[in-house]
Amino acid sequence: PGTKYIYQPGEPLEPQHAIDSVVYGGGSVMQFYHGPEPRLSARYSLNQFSSIKLGYNRIYQFVHLISNTAAITPVDVWQSSNSFFKPQLADQVSAGYFRSLKENMYEVYGELFYKHIANVLDFKDGASLILNNKLETALLPGKAKSYGVELSATKNRGRLQGAMNYTYSRSFRQVNGAYDIEKINNGKFFPANFDQPHVVNLTWRYAISRRHY
């Protein structure tokens, strides 16, 4: 069950522009979404030591996680897609190269990826989720993109074993609504909150003896 608010045509979605509402009872359909989620992958062996991998996948997410950090304790709200919030749609492509060296003692791997996401949600300035029954007036739909490269080197044998991974990736969002109040950064792309360009991970294991590591 839920309530759908109707707003004044030609005006931004603001609480003062609500002119009517429609109440849906339990079991009623407020909005219906569907879509295919294909996943394709291909691997081509150049020889017994190296190969190339290609991949594509599409993913829908019909429930949005909305976090409000303005409160004393953060508030997380799970909002299902509805007439105002379309499901997120992500398309990702990737290409990678793998090679083993010295009879599989060493392995190196590199991968490029690009992802495009439609219908992501972001906050208006000063928006709050606390006791807000009109979330569509506090959130703005937009799109996102991310891309990067991941490099990995692994040592599989010997007393000292380990792996080194380096990732360079960027994540951007764009919110460019029809009205100035529905724009962020003047409608231009801006780094997402979780944009982290450089990540390095090192793991290792050393065998002191045949029984102790």
Buried (B, 14 or more C-beta within 10 A) or exposed (E): EEEBBEBEEEEBBBEEBBEEEEEBEEEEEBBEEEEEEEEEEEEEEEEEBBBEBEBEBBBBBEEBEBEBEEEEEEBEEEBEBBEBBBBBBBBBBBBBBBBBEEEEEBBBBBBEBEBBBBBBBBBBEEBEBEEBEBBBBBBBBBBBBBBBEBEBBBBBEEEEBBBBBBBEBBBBBBBBBEEEEBBBEEBEBBEBEEEBEEEEEEEEEEEEEEEEE
